[in-house]
Amino acid sequence: MKRIIQLLVLSQLLGCQSQEQQISQWRGDNRTGIFHGENLLEEWPENGPELIWSVDGIGQGYSSASVTDEAVYLTGLIDTLEFVTAIDLNGNQLWQTEFGPGWNTSFNASRSTPTVVDGYVYAIGGQGHIACLNSKTGDIVWKIDAYNKFEGEWDIWGVAESPLYHDGKIFYTPCGERTTLVALEAISGKTVWESTSLPDSSAYVSPILINHRDRELIVSVTSNYIIAVDPENGNIVWKKTYSDIQPPIEHPDFPISNTNSPLYHDNHIYVTSGYNHVGVMFKLNDDGNDADLIWTDSTLDVHHGGVVLLNGYIYGANWLNNGNGNWCCIDWNTGETKFEVEWINKGSIIAADNKLYCYEEKTGNIALVQPGTENLNIISTFRPLKKGWPHWSHLVIRNGVLYLRYEDILMAYDISGDDLTL
């Protein structure tokens, strides 16, 4: 109870102190997987951090939570329809609104993490329906069948893209013969622009926005291309054919599947994907109009758990096969493998307060890890749910709370290292 009261007080004070636009979205600020947090627990009790609350009924989902200073927002599949659910910081459901059909074949649980900005929640469904909802009431402001409107082309798992917001626009990647990336007016859903078609089918990647020498670019990955797009007009500034960089060893039963958001740092862009697909590092030219290949890496082919960059090193879990993978560290500057070690199974990774948080997908163990280049330095572990595969939702940290989503359950754990201070 004390922790909940502290969070509510902090929420109110932050709202009074700052009028700056705050965006809550997939994998945190700039989609890097690094979350704000100070004075977090240096190690966990034997049974794990204290559970503050748990709530179910949010619908089936692999998507993650978007957390603001007022509420937690998630997508979930109930029967055949996708819903957005809002939960307050006490774990009470505020509202639940249906916004479109979910994906209807394999792995059909919700995959898109909502984006929350300026009192609005934006979500993309498994069949490409996009909705804007009022964050306070759950009322639908607008929604469109964007996949059909823009004549999109998906691959075998439908749409698994979290909406990107920038400068009053929402961006979505339908691909197909008509266009590749589109911009919608965030307040109305009206089309602002459509890029040219490559053509290609969409992947399962959530695009990122980068600022390179004061030039903004959207960077994303489709089934066959890495692309950079001007967010003002939709011009495709450059494109790289990923499969031509170094022919990958394809999974015998599946196409190349790209699922991870790129990383941008210091004029460089890193892209990784599973199925024995090589990782690639590009350096942007000064004007951003092109990018040169710097190195490739065959160790860290991340299935869909994401990567984080800490202190000059990239951390994540690789793909050995669909059911197994190891945890790895490679050098950001050279791609050199620093370690590849086994820990239960592959999974997702985030960071906060200079610690790694690894969430393995097979049995749901979570590890607190001290970053380093010699080994996976596990400090503490716990297993919140005695549930099996798949644990695919990524962890989220905000205001000293660790949020964990599994299927239709959301749990909140206190990982604050001391009493909340302002």
N, C-alpha and C positions, 0 to 999 in steps of 0.2 A: 504493500500500500504506500509506504514512504516513497518508493521509487516512482510509482505512478504519479503521486502528487508533485514530485520534483519535475517530472517530464511535462506535466501540464503547466506548471509555473514557467518553465523555460520556454515552452511554446508561446505563451502569452507575451513574455518579455521580448522574445525574438521578433514577434509580430509587430511590437511597438517600436523596436529599435531600428528595423531595416525595412525600407520600401523597395529594395532591389528585387528584381525578378528572380524567383527561385524555381528551378526546374528539377523535378524528381523523375528519374528515368532508369532504363535498363543499365545496370552495372555502374550507376553513380555518375558523378561529374565527368563529362567528356567520354563517358562509356569506357573508362580505363580499368574498372574493377577496383579502384582505390577509393575507399570511403573515408570521410572525415571522422576522426576520433582521437581523443587525447586521454591519457591516464586510464586506459583500458586495462583489464586484468592481465597481469604478466603470466599467470598460470591459472588453471581452473581447478575447482574442488574435484575430488575423486569421481563424483557422480555428475560432474559438469556444472556449468553456471546455473544460477537460480532461474527457474521457470516463472516468469511474471504472469503470463496467461496463455491460454490455448483456445482456439476457436475453430469449429468445423462448419461444413455447409457452404463453403465458398466455391464449390464445383471442382471438378477434376482439372489439374493443370500441372504443366512443367514450367510455366512462367514464374517470374519472381515478383516480389512486392515492390511497389513504389511508395516511399514513406515521406510524408511532409511533416511539418510541425503541428498539424491538426489531425491527420488520419493516415491510414494505410489503405492502399488501393491494389486490387488484384483482379485478374481475369480468371474465369473458370468455366468449364463445360458442365452443364446440367442437362441430362438427356442428350439432345442433339443441338442445343443452343448455347451460345456463349453469353456470359454475364460479366459485368463489372461489379465488384463488391467493395464497399467502403466500410472500414472498421476503425473505431476511435482508438485512442492510445490506452484505453482501459480494456480493450478486447471486445467491445460491444459493437454489433453490426449496426451501421447507420442506414444503409440502403443497399439494394441489390437490383440491378437493371439489366435486362436482356438487350443485346444490341445486334445480333445476327447469328447465322448458322455457323456451327463449328466444323472443323475438318471431319470428314465422314468415313475415312478408311483407317489405315494403321496409324497408331500413335496419335489419336485424335484429341487428346486432352489439350487445353489451351496452351499455346506456346508464346504468345505476344505479351510482353510486360507493358502495362499502360504508362503513358507519359503524362505528368501532371504539371500544369503551369497556369498561373494567373487565374485560379479558380475553375479551371477546366481540366477534364480528364480525356485523353485521346487513346483509343484502343483499336487494334486491327485484329479481326477474326481469322480463323483458319481457312476461310474461303475468300478472304480479301475484302470483307466489309469493314469500313472505317466509320467510327462513331466519335462524336464529341459530346461529353456529358458535363453537366453542372456538378462540380465537386462537392457542393454542399447538399444538394437534393437528389442527385442521380438522374435528374430529368435529361432527356436527350435533346441537345441543341441542334444537331444535324447528324445524319448518317447517310452513307452512300455505298452502293455495291461497286467499289473502286476496281476490283479485278475485272468485272465484266464491262464496266464503263470504259476502261482503258484497254480492253481486249488483251488482258494479260496472259502469260504462259508460265505455269508453275511446273515443278517436277513432281516426283511421286509422293511427296509429303505435304503438298499444299503450301500455305503461307505461314511462315514463322518469323516474322519481322516486327520489331518493336518500333513504333513511330518516332521519327526524329523531328524535333521542333527547332525552328530558328527564325527570328525576325518576322514573326507573325505568320509563318507558314509551317505546314505539316508536309513531310516528304514520305513518299511511298514508292516502292520498286515493283511495278507490275511486270516489267519486261514484255516480250512478245514482239509482234511485227509492227505495232503502232508506235510504241515508245519504250523507254527503258526506265526512267525515273520521272515522277511527276511531283509538282508542288501544289498544295491546296491552301486556300486562305483559311487560317486557323479558326477564325470567328464565324465563317459561313460555310466552309467546305467547297467553295467555288474554285474552279481550276485557275491557277495562276500561270503555269506553264507546263508543257510536256517536252521532255528531251526527245532527240531523235532515237530511233531504234537501232540496236547494234547489228542484228537482232540476237536475242538469246532468251533463255528461260531464267526465271528468278531462282536465287539460292535461298538460304535460310539465315541471311545475314542482316543485322541491324546496322545501318550506315552510321558513320561518324562525321562530325564537322570539325575541320581543322583550320587553324589560322597560321598560315605560312608567310612570314615576312609581311604581315598586314594584308595578306590575300586569303579570303575564305574559300574553302573548297569542301564539298561533300565527297568522302571517300567510301567506297563500298565494293562488294564482290558479288557478281552474278554467277551463274553456273560456269561460265568460261572466261570471264573477264574480271580484272581489277580496274576500277574506273575512278576518275576524279571529275566532278561536275561543279559548274559554277552555280551557287545557290540563288543568284539573282535572276538568271535567265535560262537555266537548264542546259547550257552548252556543255557538251562532253569535252573537257579540256584535254584529257589523255586517257588512253586505255591500254592495258597490257593483257595479252592472252596468257593466262596463268599456266595452262597445260603446255604451252610452247616454251616456257622458260626452262624447264627440265621435265621431260615426259614422266609423269608419275606412274607408280605401279597401282593400277586400279583394283579396287575390291572386285572379286569375280562376279558378284551378283548385283552390284549397285553402281550407279554413275558416280562421278566425282561429286561429293556433297560438301559444299562450303557453308559453314555455320557460325564462324567466329567473327566478331567485329574487328577490323584492323586496329593496330596501335600506332599512334603518331607521337614522336618526340624528337625535338631538335632537328627538324627538317628531314626526318626519316620516317618511313612507313613500313610496318612489319605486318605480314599476313601469314596465317597458318591455317591448315585444315587437315583432317584425319585421312584415313585410308591410304597410308604411305605416301601422301602428297607432300612434296617438299615445302618447307617454309621459306619465305623470300623477304629480303630487305631491300627497299628502294631509297635512294636519296633524291629529294626533289631539287630540280634546278632552281636558280635564284628567283626566277619569275613564276615558278610553279607550273609552267606550261608543259613540262615533261618530267620524267623521273628515270634515273639510271639504276640498274640492278647492281647492288653492292655485294651481297652474298646469298647463298642458299644453305639450308640446313635440313638434314634428313632425320634428325632425332626427335624434335618436338612437333609432331604432327597431331595437333589437338583435335579431338573428335568434336565436342561442343561445350567444353567446360571453360573456355576462355583462358586468357593469360594475363599476368600483371608484370609491370616493369618496376623493379625496385633497385636502387643503387647501382644501375648499370647492368642489371641482369634480368632476363625474362624467365618467369616461373610458370609451369603448367604441367598438365599430364598428357602423355602421348597415347597414340592408338596402336595397340598390337593386333587386336581384332575387336569386333563389336562388343565383346564382353570383358576385355582386359586392356590394361595399360599401366605404364610406370610414370613416376613423377620426375620431372626434369628441370634443369637449370641450364640456360645457354647465355653466352655473352652477347649483349646488345650490339656491340661494335663489330664483332667478328663472326658471330654465329657459332663459335666454338662451344662444344658440349662441356659443361663443368661437372654435371652429374646426371645420371639416370638410375633411379632406384625404385624398388618395389615397395609399395605400401597399400596393401589390401587390393586396391583397384584404382583405375583412373577416375576422374571426377572434375568438379568445378573448383575454381580458386578465386579468392578476392584478397584484399589487404586493407589494413587500417592500423594506425599507430605503429608503423614499421614492423608489423607482424603479418604473416600469411595465415589465411583460414582456408583449409582444404576440406572439401566435402566429397567423400568418395561415393560413387553412384550405386554400388552393388548392395551394400548393407547399411548405408547411411551414417557411417562414422564421420565425425568432424574432428579435425586436428588443428591445434594452435601451433604455429611453426615459426621458429626464429630463422629469418632468411640468412643464407650463407651459400658459399660455392662448393663446399666439400660434401655435403649430404643434406638430406631432408631432416632438419633438426627439430624433431617433434618435442614440444614442451608438454602438452596435455592433449587428451582425447576424451570424447564422450560420444555415446550413441543415443540420440533423443528418442527414436522410435525403433521398436523391434520389427522393422519392416524390411522387405527385400527390394530388389531392383524394380523400377528405376528411380533413383534419387537424382533427378535432373534439374531441379530448380536451383538457381544460384542464390547464395546467401546475401543478405543485405544488412548493413550496420548504419544506425543513425542514433545520435544522442545517447550513446552508451548501451544501446539495445541491439542484440543480434536477432534478426528475423529469419525464420526458417519455414519454408513452405514445402509440404509433401502431400501430393494428391489434393484432397479437399480440406486439408488442415493447415492452419497457420499458427506458429508458436513464436513467442517473444521471450528472449532470455536476457537477463541483466548481466552485462559484461563490463560495467563501469568499475573502475579500480578503486574509487573512493566516492564520497558524497559529492553530488553535483555542485559544482561551483560556477559562478558567472563572472 
